[in-house]
Amino acid sequence: MFTPKYPTPDTAPPPSAPAPAVNTPVTSAPAPAPVVQTPARPTVQLTPGTVVALVGGGTAVVLVVGAVLVSLLLAVAVTGVSVALVAVVLRLLLKDLNNR
């Protein structure tokens, strides 16, 4: 199933003959001017409305990303404070346990 299948000699295409060389005379005619091609995609034209929309969208993205980062930082800070309080309480409990 996965082995390659090679054509048999009777079904193989005949070898192609090399193309004959064409002699073209050298002339002193100037070369044609290059053709300037237009781009395949249309150019983007910014109107004042689209500029306002882009600025508003960029501002909204910056605000949302900033709010997410601040909330993550706040979550880390609250977790750190709670772990520190638990450590202080455990230390006091162990100290009282050893004093009795």
Secondary structure, DSSP 8 states (H G I E B T S, - for coil): --S-----TTTS---------------------------SS------HHHHHHHHHHHHHHHHHHHHHHHHHHHHHHHHHHHHHHHHHHHHHHHHHHHH-
